[in-house]
């Protein structure tokens, strides 16, 4: 059995990506982390695990959808960006 066919490998990868998200915040790795954990769960219950291209496709789709949902729910808020209307060096 190949390493990518084992659910615990995907879950560990998700945990590592989650730790990276804590070190580098900004929703960069969080979607990938959740996607990896979901793929690991799907392999454990027997839905995935035989074809690498299908497993990677499911991982990519789940990661992008998760990232988009997180961006919509927790993303940029109105008024979060600061717009400067004058220069600090102007008198």
Secondary structure by P-SEA (a helix, b strand, c coil): ccccccaaaaaaaaaaaaaaaaaccccccaaaaaaaaaaaaaaaaccccccaaaaaaaaaaaaaaaaaaaaaacccccccbbbbccccccc
